[in-house]
């Protein structure tokens, strides 16, 4: 499906800042796009149906919801790979799962309502698969934010998240009502003229209370942003490389900040090593239209790290095994 100019403009502008707390937010969005409310709603539905959007709604930050989140990996034998993938994917706590080209060939994100839930999920995966699971918790976050830009030819690339949509960090203690809101919205917003009114009725809240709570979660960073969540693979970013680097621990933070500031890096973290198995401590996710583009971007990272990089690798994704987004509340 070739994207229209209208669809490109929508995706470019609407990955954050959706005015859900205001009356008739799709009408307000239509004014910005020079369209009408019904056409915008129809567009969102069609992009979701085509798989070009993963969802439309809030992007939640597990670490600010009182929950736990980690990246983990295992080495699945080729003759058992499909069965092991099914066992891993069966756990609700597994949000994303990818096959990557490495001896550790299955990498998955676990998100749970409590930090203890992460450890429980890791133990369960080890138990049902009979394999060692390597846990790579975030030790330091340098950057997190995937924002896509489509040009007039329909070519896509990653760009930094606009400053206006960077997450905030005001203090807030989540309560049971907040978690009910999360459960109702984490898969997406209702695609109706007044989503807050419909959600409020479902939750037994007034629209004003729901709008206030959503705004509070935005202000404290529990919601990173609200809007379209593009499927980067379906939109043309078919190269997906997790670049990993072995850099000295005493300057890892300094180097990580420099790598996280690159406009083509969508995620960058400091994570633990496993001596004899995994020497890398600096992770940077890079996307491109193909492997050559990802490799060229990885070379730019290598040039910045220079002699401080003792070893590196690029773990290309060869198969998406699961991608549901975070499910932090039932």
ABEGO torsion letter per residue (X at the ends): XBBBAAAAAAAAAAABGBBAABBGAAAAAAAAAGBBAAAAAAAAAAAAAAGABABBEBBBBAAAAGBBBBBBBBBBBAAAAAAAAAAAAABAABABBBBBBBABABBBBBBBABAAAAAAAAAAAAAAAGBBBBBBBBABBABBEBBBBBBAAGBBBBBBBBAAABBBABBBBBBAAAAAAAAAAAAEBBBBABAAAAAAAAAGBBAAAAAAAAAAAAAAGABABBEBBBBAAAAGBABBBBBBBBBBAAAAAAAAAAAAABAABABBBBBBBBBGABABABBBBBBBABAAAAAAAAAAAAAAAEAABABBBBBBBABBABBAEBBABX
